[in-house]
Amino acid sequence: VQENPNKKASQNPELDALLETMRKANCEWLGSHDTQTVPLDKILAKDEHRVKLIIGAPGIGKSTLLRRLVKFQYINFDLVLLLPLREKCISAAKNLPELLAYYGNDPDFDFRSLSSLLHKNHGNSIMFLLDGFDEAVHLLKEKDSCLYQLLHGELLPKATIVITSRPGSCSPLSKLPLNCFRILGFTEKSQVADFVQSFFQQDMASLDKFFRELSSRPDLSAAAYIPVNLFILCSIFEQENQTFPSTITACYQSFFLQLIFRHLREKEGKSHLPAIASLNDLPPEAAELVRKLSQLCHDGLLSDPKILVFDEKTVGDAFGFEGPVPEDFDCMGLLNVHLEEVGDTTIRTYNL
């Protein structure tokens, strides 16, 4: 996302930090007849299009952009709500209080009162950041869902909505009046070079060797323009004695093993753990956890519809827990744990 060169210098240091963080990523406006680079404030401006669709490839930075908007309060809205659509409690919400309850049932905070206030001003100066439409495409078929009503303007018609999606899943949104933008990631070699140089902390020898190795691997070089892929490549290159594994699959396996190694070393205090070069080098307990996690993901992907978020019972059965899943269980940091308060009960869900 590029800063508008005609815009006056900001007096807000948090805004400056956001623009500096995001300035390397270009965003493209998909108009009816032309395509042009636009500044971030155009994407988020209050205009005749209350729905803003941001599309991009996996790992390009869609979710990161939304989290940055919340963290740095870039925009002048009274309330900004980030809602990951993969969460069951969000996709299942039938009214505004149920949707707001995603943030927890705090006894000192009345979500029904907040809901009433939002209704009174029709959502004016409120922004909803809806992350991951590709994981909840079915929502546009459920007319009684809160999110369907939000997107169609039946609920809080003056609210601004920013929704992210992968390109192949956003066609159902085309019937809505909206502005569509695409995050392109790194579009120039100099941007990739800046990132790599920053990763290796100005070590020019490592930088030069990285690009020599990358130039000989067309299967990897194309992926380097996606930020998360470039981070993975840099991490692998550093771990693998400044070289790359022979295949893309081996690259991802190397990074996967790095994640496990760091967890065992830092979280479990195994400071003298030898390097893990392959899955065969995993300690027996870690290898068993990986096997069970693989089976859980395999079964979820083969389900119809696919299961991307697992409830506590499914995880407990998959990993052989006789009682409740331990509160601190995250499968070596490979599972994200989400808590939802429903009345006096805490419900746990898990996803990769």
Disulfide bonds with the S-S distance in Angstrom:
none
